[in-house]
């Protein structure tokens, strides 16, 4: 999920519409829910620096870990 070396314009798109964990207990403390007032409205797009910051915050226990798993 987090590339070791930055690649040109890497992004992570998180959308409840594509998450296989939608409507499960995982939604209760989903990172998208933490960052958005209504997570079902839009997808969230994180660039490489934002992805790294989210990972560091999660490792420090300051935000929930990213649980999004894109449906195939």
C-alpha positions as CSV (number, residue, x, y, z in Angstrom):
1,X,0.0,0.0,0.0
2,X,2.8,2.4,0.8
3,X,5.6,2.3,-1.8
4,X,9.1,2.3,-0.4
5,X,10.2,4.9,-2.9
6,X,8.0,7.8,-4.0
7,X,6.8,7.3,-7.6
8,X,5.5,10.1,-9.8
9,X,2.2,11.3,-8.3
10,X,1.2,8.2,-6.3
11,X,-2.3,8.5,-4.9
12,X,-4.5,6.3,-2.7
13,X,-8.2,6.6,-3.4
14,X,-10.5,5.5,-0.6
15,X,-14.2,5.3,-1.2
16,X,-16.9,3.6,0.8
17,X,-18.5,2.6,-2.6
18,X,-15.5,0.3,-3.4
19,X,-14.7,-1.0,0.1
20,X,-15.3,-4.7,0.8
21,X,-15.7,-3.8,4.5
22,X,-18.6,-1.5,3.8
23,X,-21.5,-2.0,6.3
24,X,-19.4,-4.1,8.7
25,X,-18.2,-3.3,12.2
26,X,-15.0,-2.0,10.6
27,X,-17.0,1.1,9.5
28,X,-17.5,2.2,13.1
29,X,-13.9,3.6,13.5
30,X,-12.9,3.8,9.8
31,X,-10.3,6.5,9.0
32,X,-12.6,7.9,6.4
33,X,-15.3,8.3,9.1
34,X,-12.7,10.1,11.3
35,X,-11.7,12.5,8.5
36,X,-15.0,13.2,6.9
37,X,-18.4,14.3,8.3
38,X,-20.2,12.0,5.9
39,X,-17.8,9.4,4.5
40,X,-20.4,8.1,2.0
41,X,-20.5,11.3,-0.1
42,X,-17.1,11.2,-1.8
43,X,-13.9,9.2,-2.2
44,X,-10.9,10.5,-0.4
45,X,-7.6,10.8,-2.4
46,X,-4.3,10.9,-0.5
47,X,-1.0,11.7,-2.1
48,X,2.3,10.0,-1.1
49,X,3.1,12.5,1.7
50,X,-0.5,12.2,3.1
51,X,-0.3,8.4,3.0
52,X,2.9,8.5,4.9
53,X,1.5,10.9,7.5
54,X,-1.6,8.6,8.0
55,X,0.6,5.6,8.4
56,X,2.8,7.4,11.0
57,X,-0.3,8.7,12.9
58,X,-1.8,5.2,12.9
59,X,1.5,3.7,14.2
60,X,1.5,6.2,17.0
61,X,-2.1,5.3,17.9
62,X,-3.5,8.7,17.1
63,X,-5.9,7.6,14.3
64,X,-7.4,4.2,13.5
65,X,-5.4,2.1,11.0
66,X,-6.5,2.1,7.4
67,X,-9.0,-0.8,6.9
68,X,-10.2,0.0,3.4
69,X,-9.9,-2.9,1.1
70,X,-10.9,-2.2,-2.5
71,X,-13.3,-4.6,-4.1
72,X,-12.0,-6.3,-7.3
